[in-house]
Amino acid sequence: MERQKAKTVNTSWQENRILAAKNGTNPMLMLELKASYAVFGDVQFLPGYCVLLPKKEVGSLNDLPPLERQQFLLEMSYLGDAILASTDAIRINYDILGNSDQYLHAHVFPRYQSEATERRKMPVWLYDKSHWSDPKTAYQEALHGDLRQLITKKLAKLQ
C-alpha cells in the first residue's frame, strides 16, 4: 500500500500535463487563459514551439461545448499571434491530433524561412524522430528562457 502511495505522489508532470498545469507543477506553463493553459514546448528545434492545453480534460475538440470550443480555438490563434510577434517565423502551423496523447491539446509550431525548403513545405512531424528526443533540441532555460518570456508577455496582452 505504501508503495502505491509513493508512486502516486511521485507522478511526473508529463504523465498528466493538464493536471500539472492546474496544480502549478507543470514547469513549462507560461500562462493561464480563460479556457486553456499555454505551455512552452519540451523541444525547441523550431524556436517558440508551444502547446495549448484545455482546462477541461476531454478527448477531442468535439467534446467541448460550442462556446468553450470557440474560446479554445481563439486562444490557440492568440498563442500563434504571440509567437509571430516574438520571432521571425513566416507562419504558424496549428495541429490538433490526439493520436499519441489521446486528450485535447493543440501544437502551435512556428515555421521559419531558415528551414530547408523541403522541410518547410511539409508537416513538422516529418522531421527526423531524433528532433523530439535529442538533448540538443530540448528546452533549455539558458537558451530559450528569454523567448519564452517574450511570448508569454505578448500573449498576456492579447487575451
N, C-alpha and C positions, 0 to 999 in steps of 0.2 A: 504494500500500500504506500509506504514512504517513497519508494522508487517512482511510482506513478505520479505522486505529487511533485517530486523534484523535476520530473520530465515536463510536466505542465508549466511549472514556474520558469523553467529554462527554455521554453519555446522561443525559437528565433523569430524576430520581427518579420523575416522573409516568408515565414510559413503562413502568416495572415497579415498582409500589408495594410489592409483596410483597418482592422482592429488595432494594429500598431499605430496607425495614424490617429485614430480616435483616442488612444491611450497616451499619445505623445511619445511613444517609444520607437517610432519609425525615424531613423536618423536622416532619411532622405526627404522628409517632409519640408516643404517650402512654405505653403500657405493653405489655410482652411478657407474654402469658399462656401457659398450658400448650399450647394448640392454635392460638393466634391472636395477632395484634397489634391493639391498639386504637389507632386514629388519629383525630385531630380532623378534622372536615370542612374542605375547602378553602373552602367557602362557609358563611356563618353567618346566613342570613336567618331561620332558626329556631335561636336560640342554643343551643348544646350538641350540634348535629348531629355525629354521629361515624360512622365506618365500621369494621367488623371485617374484618380480612384473615386468611385462614388461613395457617398456617406452611407447609403443603404446597400448592404451586400445582396446583390442579385446576380443571376446567371447571365443576363444579357440586357442590352439597351431596351429591348422589347418588354422586359419585365417591370420597367419603371412606369408609373402613371404618366400620362402625357405632359403635364406641367413640369414634373421632375425630369423627364426625358429632355424637354426643351432647355431647361436650366443647365443640365449636364452638358449638352451639346454647345450651348452658348459659352459655358466656362471652358470647354475644350478649345473653342475658337479664340477666346481671350488668352489662353495659355499660348496658342500659336502666335497671336499678335505680340505678346510679351517676348517670345523667343525671337521673332523677326526684328523687333525693336532693339534687341540686345546683342545681336550677332550680325554677321554679314551673309546670312543664309539668303538664298534666292527664292526659296519657297518652303512650305511646310507640308509634310506627309502626315496624314492622320490615319491611324489603324485601330480598329476595334475588332479583335479577332476572337479571343476566348477559346482558342484551340488547346493550348498547353495549360494555361491558368484559366480554369473554367468559371470565372466570375467577371463581371463587367469591369473593364479598365480600358483606357484609351492611350495608345502610344502617340506621342507628338514628336516627330522627327524633323529637325531642320535639315535641309539639303543645301549643298554648297557647290559653287562653281568649281572649286578646287578638287572635287571628287572626279575620279576618272569618268570620262564620258559614258562608257558602258555601264558603270555603276550608277551614275546619276539618273539614268533613264529607267532603272529597274528598282523593284522594291528593296528596301533596306534588308529584308530577310534573306536576300540572295548574297549578302556579304558572307565571306568565309565564317564558319561557325566559331573560329578562334576569336573573332572580334567580341564575342559575348562572354568569353571566359579568360582571356589573356589579361594578366595583371597590368600590362601596359595600357590597356584601353579602359580599365576600371576607373570609377570615380576616385579622385584623389583631391582632398581639400586644398592642398597647396597649388594644384594645377587648375582646378575647376571651381573653387570656392567663390572667387570674385564674380564669375559668370553666373553662378547660381544665385548670388545675392542680387545681382543686377536684374535678372529675370524675375525674381521674387518682387523686387520694388516696382518694376513695370507692371506686373500682374496685379499687385495691390492697388495701383492707380486705376486699372481698367474695371475693376468689379464694382 
